[in-house]
Amino acid sequence: MRKAILILVMAVSAIYFFSSCERESSADVNQDRIFVLYELVYDKTNDMTYARSTFFFGSITGTRLELADGSSVSFNETQLGFQEALAYYETQMTGYVNTGEFSWTDLDGNKFVNTPIVHEIDFPATLDTIVKGQAYELSWVGDSLTTNEQVYAFVNGTAENDEIHVYQTTQYATKLFITAAQTEKLTVGTNTIFMRRRLDLDPQEATSAGATCSGIYETLTVNIEVKE
């Protein structure tokens, strides 16, 4: 299951950033073959929450769909607007919104309601210094991981291609680990780090093609020191 979740996350990232976002009208496909990705994303840097819905034909790797007249999607009764560049629907809210109700009505009049949950995460008040070439343990402030939940940390240095990504998917975990081989790649001095926590829930209501309902929390980017 965890392997499948990681594949899903990687697929979503690839689709968002590397696809040409070709799309069709939802009127051109069987409504029961529409897969939906619901995402509630809190960005602490900007203190903004984004409710997003992306529609695909068949599966998350299928062609993106633009909803035809007569079909609509909302979050907490606010209609989501279509974002042309990446072909998804979105509304924005100030502050931290940790849950809410997505509602999509298809062209056959069927209504699907799904509720994501966002779990908060943060850094401890003081971060220990990373010693280059030694393993590093990073505990987070927040609840332990639940089923189908992951935490990622992204460390970026000052040199070109000087970055590492680590993740934790183990249920009940409360910390991340950076291996000695990974810390060896970092530049001595001030680096930056941020974390992203993601909970993928099974849909409460969906077509036969399915859906994923995700809550995402992204921390501030903070400095972390690396020494020899």
PAPA-864412 format. One record per residue (C-alpha): residue number from 1; residue in one letter; x, y, z. Coordinates in Angstrom, 2 decimals. Layout:
<atoms>
<atom num="NUM" residuo="A" xx="X" yy="Y" zz="Z"/>
...
</atoms>
This chain:
<atoms>
<atom num="1" residuo="M" xx="0.00" yy="0.00" zz="0.00"/>
<atom num="2" residuo="R" xx="2.77" yy="2.47" zz="0.93"/>
<atom num="3" residuo="K" xx="4.58" yy="1.70" zz="-2.32"/>
<atom num="4" residuo="A" xx="1.37" yy="2.44" zz="-4.21"/>
<atom num="5" residuo="I" xx="1.00" yy="5.74" zz="-2.36"/>
<atom num="6" residuo="L" xx="4.54" yy="6.78" zz="-3.27"/>
<atom num="7" residuo="I" xx="3.89" yy="5.92" zz="-6.90"/>
<atom num="8" residuo="L" xx="0.73" yy="8.03" zz="-6.76"/>
<atom num="9" residuo="V" xx="2.59" yy="11.02" zz="-5.30"/>
<atom num="10" residuo="M" xx="5.32" yy="10.75" zz="-7.91"/>
<atom num="11" residuo="A" xx="2.72" yy="10.46" zz="-10.66"/>
<atom num="12" residuo="V" xx="0.89" yy="13.55" zz="-9.44"/>
<atom num="13" residuo="S" xx="4.13" yy="15.56" zz="-9.34"/>
<atom num="14" residuo="A" xx="5.13" yy="14.44" zz="-12.80"/>
<atom num="15" residuo="I" xx="1.71" yy="15.22" zz="-14.21"/>
<atom num="16" residuo="Y" xx="1.63" yy="18.68" zz="-12.65"/>
<atom num="17" residuo="F" xx="5.07" yy="19.80" zz="-13.69"/>
<atom num="18" residuo="F" xx="6.08" yy="17.87" zz="-16.78"/>
<atom num="19" residuo="S" xx="2.94" yy="17.18" zz="-18.77"/>
<atom num="20" residuo="S" xx="1.71" yy="19.40" zz="-21.56"/>
<atom num="21" residuo="C" xx="-1.71" yy="19.40" zz="-19.82"/>
<atom num="22" residuo="E" xx="-3.62" yy="18.29" zz="-22.88"/>
<atom num="23" residuo="R" xx="-7.29" yy="18.16" zz="-22.03"/>
<atom num="24" residuo="E" xx="-10.71" yy="17.30" zz="-23.34"/>
<atom num="25" residuo="S" xx="-14.24" yy="18.28" zz="-22.40"/>
<atom num="26" residuo="S" xx="-15.96" yy="16.11" zz="-19.80"/>
<atom num="27" residuo="A" xx="-18.92" yy="15.99" zz="-22.20"/>
<atom num="28" residuo="D" xx="-16.86" yy="13.75" zz="-24.51"/>
<atom num="29" residuo="V" xx="-16.40" yy="10.89" zz="-22.03"/>
<atom num="30" residuo="N" xx="-18.47" yy="8.42" zz="-20.02"/>
<atom num="31" residuo="Q" xx="-19.14" yy="10.22" zz="-16.72"/>
<atom num="32" residuo="D" xx="-18.52" yy="7.00" zz="-14.77"/>
<atom num="33" residuo="R" xx="-14.96" yy="6.89" zz="-16.18"/>
<atom num="34" residuo="I" xx="-13.91" yy="10.22" zz="-14.65"/>
<atom num="35" residuo="F" xx="-11.22" yy="9.98" zz="-11.95"/>
<atom num="36" residuo="V" xx="-10.91" yy="12.96" zz="-9.56"/>
<atom num="37" residuo="L" xx="-7.97" yy="14.17" zz="-7.49"/>
<atom num="38" residuo="Y" xx="-9.13" yy="16.37" zz="-4.60"/>
<atom num="39" residuo="E" xx="-6.41" yy="18.31" zz="-2.77"/>
<atom num="40" residuo="L" xx="-6.58" yy="20.68" zz="0.19"/>
<atom num="41" residuo="V" xx="-3.17" yy="22.36" zz="0.48"/>
<atom num="42" residuo="Y" xx="-1.96" yy="24.70" zz="3.23"/>
<atom num="43" residuo="D" xx="1.14" yy="26.78" zz="2.39"/>
<atom num="44" residuo="K" xx="2.48" yy="28.23" zz="5.64"/>
<atom num="45" residuo="T" xx="4.94" yy="30.52" zz="3.86"/>
<atom num="46" residuo="N" xx="2.06" yy="32.47" zz="2.35"/>
<atom num="47" residuo="D" xx="-0.51" yy="31.55" zz="5.03"/>
<atom num="48" residuo="M" xx="-2.88" yy="30.43" zz="2.28"/>
<atom num="49" residuo="T" xx="-4.99" yy="27.32" zz="1.78"/>
<atom num="50" residuo="Y" xx="-5.79" yy="26.05" zz="-1.74"/>
<atom num="51" residuo="A" xx="-8.68" yy="23.72" zz="-2.55"/>
<atom num="52" residuo="R" xx="-8.01" yy="21.99" zz="-5.88"/>
<atom num="53" residuo="S" xx="-9.81" yy="19.41" zz="-8.00"/>
<atom num="54" residuo="T" xx="-8.31" yy="17.79" zz="-11.08"/>
<atom num="55" residuo="F" xx="-10.37" yy="15.59" zz="-13.41"/>
<atom num="56" residuo="F" xx="-8.92" yy="12.78" zz="-15.52"/>
<atom num="57" residuo="F" xx="-10.32" yy="10.28" zz="-17.97"/>
<atom num="58" residuo="G" xx="-9.94" yy="6.74" zz="-16.65"/>
<atom num="59" residuo="S" xx="-7.16" yy="7.25" zz="-14.07"/>
<atom num="60" residuo="I" xx="-4.71" yy="9.78" zz="-12.68"/>
<atom num="61" residuo="T" xx="-2.44" yy="9.17" zz="-15.68"/>
<atom num="62" residuo="G" xx="-5.25" yy="9.79" zz="-18.16"/>
<atom num="63" residuo="T" xx="-6.13" yy="12.89" zz="-20.15"/>
<atom num="64" residuo="R" xx="-7.18" yy="15.88" zz="-18.07"/>
<atom num="65" residuo="L" xx="-10.74" yy="17.04" zz="-18.42"/>
<atom num="66" residuo="E" xx="-12.36" yy="20.46" zz="-18.40"/>
<atom num="67" residuo="L" xx="-15.88" yy="20.30" zz="-17.01"/>
<atom num="68" residuo="A" xx="-18.60" yy="21.01" zz="-19.56"/>
<atom num="69" residuo="D" xx="-21.54" yy="23.30" zz="-18.83"/>
<atom num="70" residuo="G" xx="-23.88" yy="21.50" zz="-16.46"/>
<atom num="71" residuo="S" xx="-21.06" yy="19.98" zz="-14.44"/>
<atom num="72" residuo="S" xx="-19.44" yy="21.87" zz="-11.56"/>
<atom num="73" residuo="V" xx="-17.20" yy="21.47" zz="-8.51"/>
<atom num="74" residuo="S" xx="-17.18" yy="23.43" zz="-5.25"/>
<atom num="75" residuo="F" xx="-15.43" yy="23.53" zz="-1.88"/>
<atom num="76" residuo="N" xx="-17.55" yy="24.50" zz="1.12"/>
<atom num="77" residuo="E" xx="-20.16" yy="25.74" zz="-1.39"/>
<atom num="78" residuo="T" xx="-17.67" yy="28.06" zz="-3.15"/>
<atom num="79" residuo="Q" xx="-17.33" yy="27.30" zz="-6.86"/>
<atom num="80" residuo="L" xx="-13.82" yy="26.39" zz="-7.99"/>
<atom num="81" residuo="G" xx="-12.45" yy="28.29" zz="-10.98"/>
<atom num="82" residuo="F" xx="-10.61" yy="26.64" zz="-13.84"/>
<atom num="83" residuo="Q" xx="-6.84" yy="27.24" zz="-14.00"/>
<atom num="84" residuo="E" xx="-5.81" yy="27.10" zz="-17.64"/>
<atom num="85" residuo="A" xx="-2.06" yy="26.56" zz="-17.19"/>
<atom num="86" residuo="L" xx="-2.28" yy="23.22" zz="-15.35"/>
<atom num="87" residuo="A" xx="-5.90" yy="22.34" zz="-16.11"/>
<atom num="88" residuo="Y" xx="-7.28" yy="22.03" zz="-12.60"/>
<atom num="89" residuo="Y" xx="-9.99" yy="23.78" zz="-10.58"/>
<atom num="90" residuo="E" xx="-9.10" yy="25.92" zz="-7.56"/>
<atom num="91" residuo="T" xx="-10.27" yy="28.32" zz="-4.90"/>
<atom num="92" residuo="Q" xx="-8.02" yy="30.12" zz="-2.40"/>
<atom num="93" residuo="M" xx="-8.56" yy="30.90" zz="1.28"/>
<atom num="94" residuo="T" xx="-6.54" yy="32.89" zz="3.80"/>
<atom num="95" residuo="G" xx="-5.15" yy="31.10" zz="6.83"/>
<atom num="96" residuo="Y" xx="-5.06" yy="27.44" zz="7.76"/>
<atom num="97" residuo="V" xx="-8.09" yy="25.41" zz="6.69"/>
<atom num="98" residuo="N" xx="-7.69" yy="21.82" zz="7.85"/>
<atom num="99" residuo="T" xx="-10.82" yy="20.27" zz="6.34"/>
<atom num="100" residuo="G" xx="-13.87" yy="20.99" zz="4.24"/>
<atom num="101" residuo="E" xx="-16.27" yy="19.52" zz="1.71"/>
<atom num="102" residuo="F" xx="-15.61" yy="19.05" zz="-1.99"/>
<atom num="103" residuo="S" xx="-18.77" yy="18.57" zz="-4.03"/>
<atom num="104" residuo="W" xx="-18.74" yy="17.60" zz="-7.72"/>
<atom num="105" residuo="T" xx="-21.84" yy="17.16" zz="-9.88"/>
<atom num="106" residuo="D" xx="-21.35" yy="15.35" zz="-13.18"/>
<atom num="107" residuo="L" xx="-23.34" yy="15.71" zz="-16.40"/>
<atom num="108" residuo="D" xx="-25.63" yy="12.84" zz="-15.43"/>
<atom num="109" residuo="G" xx="-26.69" yy="14.74" zz="-12.31"/>
<atom num="110" residuo="N" xx="-24.75" yy="12.50" zz="-9.92"/>
<atom num="111" residuo="K" xx="-23.25" yy="14.32" zz="-6.92"/>
<atom num="112" residuo="F" xx="-20.04" yy="13.21" zz="-5.21"/>
<atom num="113" residuo="V" xx="-18.99" yy="14.64" zz="-1.83"/>
<atom num="114" residuo="N" xx="-15.54" yy="14.13" zz="-0.32"/>
<atom num="115" residuo="T" xx="-13.80" yy="15.55" zz="2.75"/>
<atom num="116" residuo="P" xx="-9.98" yy="15.78" zz="3.02"/>
<atom num="117" residuo="I" xx="-8.07" yy="16.27" zz="6.27"/>
<atom num="118" residuo="V" xx="-4.86" yy="18.31" zz="6.65"/>
<atom num="119" residuo="H" xx="-2.54" yy="17.41" zz="9.54"/>
<atom num="120" residuo="E" xx="-0.23" yy="20.14" zz="10.83"/>
<atom num="121" residuo="I" xx="3.54" yy="19.69" zz="11.05"/>
<atom num="122" residuo="D" xx="6.40" yy="21.98" zz="12.03"/>
<atom num="123" residuo="F" xx="10.08" yy="22.06" zz="12.92"/>
<atom num="124" residuo="P" xx="11.28" yy="21.99" zz="16.53"/>
<atom num="125" residuo="A" xx="12.23" yy="25.37" zz="18.00"/>
<atom num="126" residuo="T" xx="15.93" yy="24.62" zz="17.40"/>
<atom num="127" residuo="L" xx="17.40" yy="22.47" zz="14.66"/>
<atom num="128" residuo="D" xx="20.54" yy="20.48" zz="15.37"/>
<atom num="129" residuo="T" xx="23.52" yy="21.04" zz="13.08"/>
<atom num="130" residuo="I" xx="24.06" yy="18.46" zz="10.35"/>
<atom num="131" residuo="V" xx="27.53" yy="16.93" zz="10.33"/>
<atom num="132" residuo="K" xx="28.61" yy="16.23" zz="6.77"/>
<atom num="133" residuo="G" xx="29.03" yy="12.50" zz="6.22"/>
<atom num="134" residuo="Q" xx="27.06" yy="11.50" zz="9.33"/>
<atom num="135" residuo="A" xx="23.45" yy="10.32" zz="9.60"/>
<atom num="136" residuo="Y" xx="20.98" yy="12.93" zz="10.86"/>
<atom num="137" residuo="E" xx="17.72" yy="12.53" zz="12.77"/>
<atom num="138" residuo="L" xx="14.97" yy="15.13" zz="12.37"/>
<atom num="139" residuo="S" xx="12.00" yy="14.99" zz="14.72"/>
<atom num="140" residuo="W" xx="8.95" yy="17.05" zz="13.83"/>
<atom num="141" residuo="V" xx="6.37" yy="18.87" zz="15.92"/>
<atom num="142" residuo="G" xx="2.98" yy="17.32" zz="15.29"/>
<atom num="143" residuo="D" xx="1.17" yy="14.01" zz="15.53"/>
<atom num="144" residuo="S" xx="2.70" yy="10.71" zz="14.50"/>
<atom num="145" residuo="L" xx="1.91" yy="9.38" zz="11.02"/>
<atom num="146" residuo="T" xx="-1.36" yy="7.62" zz="10.38"/>
<atom num="147" residuo="T" xx="-2.15" yy="5.06" zz="7.68"/>
<atom num="148" residuo="N" xx="-1.62" yy="6.36" zz="4.12"/>
<atom num="149" residuo="E" xx="0.32" yy="9.39" zz="5.34"/>
<atom num="150" residuo="Q" xx="3.81" yy="10.60" zz="4.42"/>
<atom num="151" residuo="V" xx="6.25" yy="13.34" zz="5.42"/>
<atom num="152" residuo="Y" xx="8.90" yy="14.63" zz="3.01"/>
<atom num="153" residuo="A" xx="11.85" yy="16.91" zz="3.77"/>
<atom num="154" residuo="F" xx="13.71" yy="18.88" zz="1.10"/>
<atom num="155" residuo="V" xx="17.20" yy="20.18" zz="1.92"/>
<atom num="156" residuo="N" xx="18.82" yy="22.64" zz="-0.48"/>
<atom num="157" residuo="G" xx="22.36" yy="23.99" zz="-0.36"/>
<atom num="158" residuo="T" xx="24.10" yy="26.79" zz="-2.22"/>
<atom num="159" residuo="A" xx="25.90" yy="24.72" zz="-4.85"/>
<atom num="160" residuo="E" xx="24.35" yy="23.60" zz="-8.15"/>
<atom num="161" residuo="N" xx="22.37" yy="20.37" zz="-7.78"/>
<atom num="162" residuo="D" xx="23.09" yy="20.47" zz="-4.04"/>
<atom num="163" residuo="E" xx="19.79" yy="19.12" zz="-2.73"/>
<atom num="164" residuo="I" xx="18.45" yy="16.00" zz="-1.08"/>
<atom num="165" residuo="H" xx="14.94" yy="14.66" zz="-0.57"/>
<atom num="166" residuo="V" xx="14.01" yy="12.26" zz="2.22"/>
<atom num="167" residuo="Y" xx="10.67" yy="10.81" zz="3.24"/>
<atom num="168" residuo="Q" xx="8.96" yy="8.86" zz="6.00"/>
<atom num="169" residuo="T" xx="5.91" yy="6.62" zz="5.48"/>
<atom num="170" residuo="T" xx="5.99" yy="4.37" zz="8.55"/>
<atom num="171" residuo="Q" xx="2.81" yy="4.43" zz="10.62"/>
<atom num="172" residuo="Y" xx="3.29" yy="6.06" zz="14.06"/>
<atom num="173" residuo="A" xx="6.63" yy="7.60" zz="13.01"/>
<atom num="174" residuo="T" xx="7.55" yy="10.99" zz="14.49"/>
<atom num="175" residuo="K" xx="10.87" yy="11.65" zz="12.76"/>
<atom num="176" residuo="L" xx="12.80" yy="11.59" zz="9.49"/>
<atom num="177" residuo="F" xx="16.29" yy="10.24" zz="8.84"/>
<atom num="178" residuo="I" xx="18.95" yy="11.59" zz="6.48"/>
<atom num="179" residuo="T" xx="21.64" yy="9.03" zz="5.74"/>
<atom num="180" residuo="A" xx="25.38" yy="9.64" zz="5.91"/>
<atom num="181" residuo="A" xx="25.60" yy="9.25" zz="2.13"/>
<atom num="182" residuo="Q" xx="23.00" yy="12.00" zz="1.75"/>
<atom num="183" residuo="T" xx="24.55" yy="14.48" zz="4.19"/>
<atom num="184" residuo="E" xx="27.87" yy="13.99" zz="2.42"/>
<atom num="185" residuo="K" xx="26.33" yy="15.69" zz="-0.63"/>
<atom num="186" residuo="L" xx="25.47" yy="18.89" zz="1.25"/>
<atom num="187" residuo="T" xx="27.49" yy="22.10" zz="1.21"/>
<atom num="188" residuo="V" xx="29.16" yy="23.16" zz="4.45"/>
<atom num="189" residuo="G" xx="27.48" yy="26.30" zz="5.77"/>
<atom num="190" residuo="T" xx="23.88" yy="27.48" zz="5.74"/>
<atom num="191" residuo="N" xx="21.40" yy="25.29" zz="3.85"/>
<atom num="192" residuo="T" xx="17.60" yy="25.52" zz="3.74"/>
<atom num="193" residuo="I" xx="14.97" yy="22.91" zz="4.57"/>
<atom num="194" residuo="F" xx="11.19" yy="22.56" zz="4.43"/>
<atom num="195" residuo="M" xx="8.77" yy="19.69" zz="5.08"/>
<atom num="196" residuo="R" xx="5.59" yy="18.57" zz="3.39"/>
<atom num="197" residuo="R" xx="3.04" yy="16.30" zz="5.05"/>
<atom num="198" residuo="R" xx="0.43" yy="14.48" zz="2.96"/>
<atom num="199" residuo="L" xx="-2.54" yy="12.33" zz="3.93"/>
<atom num="200" residuo="D" xx="-4.24" yy="10.41" zz="1.09"/>
<atom num="201" residuo="L" xx="-7.71" yy="9.18" zz="1.97"/>
<atom num="202" residuo="D" xx="-9.88" yy="6.75" zz="0.08"/>
<atom num="203" residuo="P" xx="-12.84" yy="8.58" zz="-1.48"/>
<atom num="204" residuo="Q" xx="-16.12" yy="8.72" zz="0.37"/>
<atom num="205" residuo="E" xx="-18.00" yy="9.02" zz="-2.93"/>
<atom num="206" residuo="A" xx="-16.60" yy="8.37" zz="-6.42"/>
<atom num="207" residuo="T" xx="-17.27" yy="6.98" zz="-9.87"/>
<atom num="208" residuo="S" xx="-16.12" yy="3.48" zz="-10.79"/>
<atom num="209" residuo="A" xx="-12.86" yy="5.09" zz="-12.00"/>
<atom num="210" residuo="G" xx="-12.15" yy="6.21" zz="-8.42"/>
<atom num="211" residuo="A" xx="-10.75" yy="9.27" zz="-6.70"/>
<atom num="212" residuo="T" xx="-8.09" yy="10.36" zz="-4.20"/>
<atom num="213" residuo="C" xx="-8.75" yy="12.86" zz="-1.44"/>
<atom num="214" residuo="S" xx="-5.55" yy="14.46" zz="-0.12"/>
<atom num="215" residuo="G" xx="-4.69" yy="16.88" zz="2.67"/>
<atom num="216" residuo="I" xx="-1.27" yy="18.58" zz="2.40"/>
<atom num="217" residuo="Y" xx="0.62" yy="20.85" zz="4.81"/>
<atom num="218" residuo="E" xx="3.81" yy="22.61" zz="3.72"/>
<atom num="219" residuo="T" xx="5.99" yy="24.25" zz="6.36"/>
<atom num="220" residuo="L" xx="8.04" yy="27.42" zz="6.23"/>
<atom num="221" residuo="T" xx="11.48" yy="27.12" zz="4.68"/>
<atom num="222" residuo="V" xx="14.08" yy="27.55" zz="7.41"/>
<atom num="223" residuo="N" xx="17.87" yy="27.55" zz="7.66"/>
<atom num="224" residuo="I" xx="19.86" yy="24.55" zz="8.79"/>
<atom num="225" residuo="E" xx="23.62" yy="24.49" zz="9.32"/>
<atom num="226" residuo="V" xx="26.00" yy="21.89" zz="7.89"/>
<atom num="227" residuo="K" xx="29.54" yy="21.45" zz="9.23"/>
<atom num="228" residuo="E" xx="32.50" yy="19.18" zz="8.53"/>
</atoms>
